[in-house]
């Protein structure tokens, strides 16, 4: 399993527009083969921060969905990002 998680910081006042613009990607991801979960959410404490979380069955399925990544309409508002990809070798109930 592959987990992609992290935080994205946006230009002042652009967080809600970024989340709204991400909705179609969230919808598409959640029905894509191999997607276990996909979330883009406004951070409750930092007004310029968005949290991202993705879970995929395989790196191949993630890459097939991702393609070239976010379009220019989303990328233009990003000031900085700290997002990492994690390979999970085993997991179980918490």
Helices and strands as residue ranges (DSSP letters): E 2-10, H 15-30, E 35-42, E 49-56, H 59-66, H 72-75, E 78-87
